[in-house]
Amino acid sequence: QLTMSANSSTLLNEENSQEPKRNADSLGSLELQTPTSFQDNPLQQLQLASQEVLEKAKKSGRSKCPRCHSSRMFYCYTCFVPVETVPTKDIPTVKLPLKIDIIKHPNETDGKSTAVHAKLLAPDDVTIYKYPCIPEYKEKRHEIALIFPGSNSVSVKDIAFHLQKCTKKNICDSDDDCSREPLPKQAKIEPEEEKNLNECISSNRSEGTRLKKIIFIDSTWNQTNKIITDERLQGLLQIELKTRKTCFWRHQKGKPDTYLSTIEAIYYFLVDYHQEILKENYKGQYDNLLFFFSFMYTLIKKAKCSAGKK
């Protein structure tokens, strides 16, 4: 499953293509796949809702999806709902500052994707599309950005500048690429322009910011090219995440630990966005996006310890 981050534009991969296929909704198979290294739990500082409901569900075993009646653990990854032993009222709901579209490759294994976590925990703000059935973004591309690494990608803190630039020059209504000139390659910003930019950011903050939607791609690295070259995604501002390290237990061998799972990328983007664009102190508002992820991480860590591994 793909998302991005890292020093030099990193793409996430939730699945090692070398590994045999495993069904991620099975707790048994989940426990067989362990992170490459565990020290202190990096997720322990999260402000999470009580996970007692997941503890009980784990003890009772797999349950039925209330919609398709398939046997699942914790949630149904095809219907995007909790199973019968996990009451919806006991699952936290996260309100996001913008809408999120997740574009999922048709060959991406449903049970191995963490994208569903976002839909379960922020149902009003997250939509999952299966490629090639995706929206047309051209008319709204001055208020939409894509999380993806590349030579034209910018950092989160530069979003306001680039979206303002797209609008100001009216290039979003032409064939030009809004993200063609990354900030480092531009001429020095003049004082007056910087003043206007600061005023724009201040104004955007009160309006909920100009950015209205962010797009994530849920795919393996090898599957990504077909999606990212789709004409419907051309011209969108591309954003690159950096410096974050993954805790994902299905990390691709030989890849940097800055390759994030989709839910991690969504979470870290929102934290950065909250601080860099909204200019507000982060107080755990989006931590519950890792509600399922952190629980599974802990399960795997315990399984590894009980197996006598260090």
C-alpha positions in Angstrom: 0.0 0.0 0.0 1.5 3.2 -1.1 1.9 6.5 0.5 4.9 8.7 0.8 7.3 10.3 3.0 11.1 10.4 3.4 14.3 12.2 2.8 14.2 11.8 -1.0 10.6 11.4 -1.8 9.5 8.2 -0.4 6.6 6.0 -1.4 5.0 3.8 1.0 4.5 0.2 0.5 2.3 -1.8 2.8 3.3 -5.1 1.3 6.5 -6.9 0.5 6.0 -8.3 -3.0 8.5 -11.0 -2.1 6.3 -12.3 0.8 3.7 -15.0 0.3 0.1 -13.7 0.3 -1.4 -13.5 3.7 -4.9 -12.5 4.8 -4.4 -9.5 7.1 -7.9 -9.8 8.7 -6.8 -13.0 10.4 -5.3 -12.4 13.8 -3.3 -15.6 13.4 -1.5 -14.4 10.3 -1.2 -10.9 11.8 0.9 -12.3 14.6 3.2 -14.0 12.2 4.3 -10.7 10.6 6.5 -8.7 12.9 8.3 -5.4 12.5 12.0 -5.5 11.8 12.8 -3.8 15.0 10.9 -2.8 18.2 12.3 -0.7 20.9 10.0 1.5 23.0 6.5 1.7 21.6 6.6 5.0 19.5 2.8 5.1 19.5 2.5 5.0 23.3 2.2 8.8 23.6 -0.9 8.9 21.4 -4.1 10.2 23.0 -6.4 7.4 22.1 -10.0 6.4 23.0 -10.3 3.2 25.1 -9.3 0.1 23.2 -11.2 -2.2 25.5 -13.7 -3.0 22.8 -10.9 -4.3 20.6 -9.5 -6.4 23.5 -12.9 -8.0 24.0 -13.2 -8.6 20.2 -9.8 -10.2 20.1 -10.8 -12.7 22.9 -14.0 -13.6 21.2 -12.4 -14.2 17.9 -13.6 -13.5 14.4 -17.1 -12.1 13.9 -19.5 -11.4 11.1 -19.8 -8.2 9.1 -23.3 -6.8 9.7 -23.6 -6.0 5.9 -22.0 -8.8 3.9 -21.8 -11.4 6.7 -18.2 -12.3 6.0 -16.0 -13.5 8.9 -13.6 -10.8 9.9 -11.5 -9.6 12.8 -12.4 -6.1 14.2 -13.8 -4.7 10.9 -14.8 -5.6 7.4 -12.3 -4.2 4.9 -14.8 -4.4 2.0 -17.8 -2.8 3.6 -15.8 -0.4 5.8 -17.8 -1.1 9.0 -16.9 -2.7 12.3 -17.9 -6.4 12.9 -20.7 -7.4 15.2 -18.5 -7.7 18.2 -17.2 -4.1 17.8 -20.2 -1.8 18.3 -19.9 1.4 16.2 -20.7 3.5 19.3 -17.4 2.2 20.9 -15.3 3.3 17.9 -14.0 6.9 18.0 -14.9 9.4 15.3 -12.3 11.9 14.1 -13.3 15.2 12.4 -10.8 16.3 9.8 -10.0 19.8 8.7 -10.4 18.8 5.0 -11.7 16.0 2.8 -9.5 13.0 1.9 -9.8 10.9 -1.2 -8.0 7.6 -1.2 -7.3 6.0 -4.6 -6.9 2.3 -4.3 -5.3 0.2 -7.0 -7.6 -2.6 -8.0 -4.9 -5.3 -7.4 -4.1 -4.0 -3.9 -5.1 -6.7 -1.4 -8.1 -5.4 0.7 -7.1 -7.1 3.8 -3.6 -5.7 3.8 -4.5 -2.1 3.4 -4.7 0.4 6.3 -6.7 2.8 4.1 -9.9 1.4 5.6 -8.8 2.6 9.0 -9.3 6.2 7.8 -12.8 5.4 6.4 -13.8 3.7 9.7 -12.6 6.5 11.9 -13.4 9.6 9.8 -16.4 8.3 7.8 -17.7 11.8 7.0 -14.4 13.1 5.6 -12.8 10.1 3.8 -13.8 8.5 0.5 -12.1 5.4 -1.0 -12.2 5.0 -4.8 -11.0 1.9 -6.6 -9.0 2.9 -9.7 -9.8 3.6 -12.5 -13.2 4.9 -11.1 -12.0 8.2 -9.7 -13.4 11.7 -9.8 -12.4 14.5 -12.3 -10.3 17.0 -10.3 -9.4 19.5 -13.0 -12.1 22.1 -12.1 -11.1 22.1 -8.5 -7.4 21.6 -8.7 -6.6 25.0 -7.2 -7.9 23.6 -3.9 -6.7 20.0 -4.1 -3.3 18.5 -3.5 -1.8 15.0 -4.0 0.5 13.3 -1.5 3.2 11.9 -3.8 7.0 12.4 -4.0 8.7 13.8 -7.0 10.9 16.5 -8.4 8.0 19.0 -8.3 6.7 18.0 -4.8 6.7 20.7 -2.1 6.6 20.5 1.7 3.4 20.9 3.8 4.5 24.4 5.0 4.6 25.6 1.4 1.1 24.6 0.4 -0.5 28.0 0.9 2.1 29.7 -1.2 1.7 27.3 -4.2 -2.1 27.3 -4.1 -2.1 31.1 -3.9 0.3 31.1 -6.9 -2.0 28.8 -8.9 -5.0 31.1 -8.2 -3.2 34.4 -8.7 -1.7 33.5 -12.1 -4.9 31.7 -13.1 -2.8 28.8 -14.3 -5.2 26.2 -12.9 -7.5 27.0 -15.8 -4.8 26.4 -18.4 -2.7 23.4 -19.2 0.1 24.4 -16.9 1.1 22.3 -14.0 0.4 24.0 -10.7 3.3 22.2 -9.1 5.8 22.8 -11.9 8.2 25.0 -10.0 9.0 23.7 -6.5 9.8 26.4 -4.0 13.6 25.8 -4.0 13.9 26.6 -7.7 11.9 29.9 -7.6 13.3 33.4 -7.4 13.6 35.0 -4.0 10.2 36.2 -2.7 10.1 39.9 -2.5 9.1 41.6 0.8 5.8 42.8 -0.7 5.0 39.4 -2.1 5.9 37.8 1.3 3.5 40.2 3.0 0.7 39.3 0.6 1.4 35.6 1.2 1.2 36.1 5.0 -2.1 37.9 4.6 -3.3 35.1 2.4 -2.4 32.5 5.0 -4.0 34.5 7.7 -7.2 34.9 5.6 -7.2 31.2 4.7 -6.9 30.2 8.3 -10.1 31.9 9.2 -11.8 30.4 6.1 -10.6 26.9 7.0 -7.8 27.4 4.5 -7.9 27.3 0.7 -6.9 23.7 0.5 -10.2 21.7 0.5 -9.1 18.1 -0.3 -6.0 15.9 -0.2 -5.5 12.8 -2.2 -3.6 9.6 -1.2 -2.7 6.6 -3.4 -3.1 3.2 -1.8 -0.9 0.9 -3.8 2.3 -1.0 -4.0 5.3 0.8 -5.5 5.1 -1.3 -8.7 1.4 -0.5 -9.1 1.8 3.2 -8.7 2.9 4.4 -12.1 -0.4 3.7 -13.8 -2.3 5.8 -11.3 0.1 8.7 -10.9 0.2 9.2 -14.7 -3.6 9.3 -15.1 -4.5 12.5 -16.8 -7.1 13.2 -14.1 -4.3 13.7 -11.6 -2.1 15.9 -13.8 -1.7 19.5 -12.7 -2.4 18.8 -9.0 0.0 20.2 -6.4 2.2 17.4 -5.1 3.2 17.3 -1.5 6.0 15.3 0.0 6.2 14.1 3.6 9.6 13.9 5.2 11.4 12.6 8.3 8.7 10.3 9.7 9.5 6.6 10.4 7.1 3.8 9.9 5.9 1.4 12.6 4.2 -0.8 10.0 4.7 -4.5 10.5 4.5 -5.4 6.8 7.4 -3.1 5.8 9.0 -3.9 2.5 12.4 -5.5 2.8 15.3 -3.4 1.6 13.3 -0.1 1.8 13.9 2.8 4.1 11.9 3.0 7.3 10.5 6.3 6.0 8.2 4.4 3.7 4.9 4.9 5.5 1.6 2.9 5.5 -1.4 4.8 4.2 -2.9 5.5 7.6 0.4 6.7 8.9 0.8 9.1 6.0 -2.7 10.5 6.5 -2.1 11.0 10.2 1.3 12.6 9.9 0.1 14.9 7.1 -2.7 16.1 9.2 -0.5 16.8 12.2 1.9 18.8 10.0 -1.0 20.6 8.3 -2.5 21.5 11.7 0.8 23.0 12.8 2.2 24.5 9.6 -1.0 25.7 7.9 -3.6 26.1 10.5 -0.9 27.5 12.8 -2.5 25.8 15.9 -0.9 23.8 18.7 -1.4 20.1 18.1 -3.2 18.5 21.1 -3.9 15.0 19.7 -6.9 15.9 17.6 -6.2 13.2 15.0 -4.5 10.6 17.2 -7.5 8.3 17.0 -6.8 7.8 13.3 -4.3 5.3 14.6 -6.9 3.6 16.9 -6.8 0.3 15.0 -3.2 0.6 13.8 -1.7 1.1 17.3 -3.7 -1.8 18.7 -2.5 -4.2 16.0 1.1 -2.9 16.4 0.9 -3.8 20.1 -0.5 -7.2 19.4 2.4 -7.9 17.1 4.9 -6.6 19.5 3.5 -8.9 22.3 3.5 -11.8 19.9 7.1 -11.2 19.1 8.1 -10.9 22.7 6.2 -14.1 23.6 8.1 -15.9 20.9 11.3 -15.0 22.6 12.6 -12.6 20.0 14.4 -9.4 20.9 
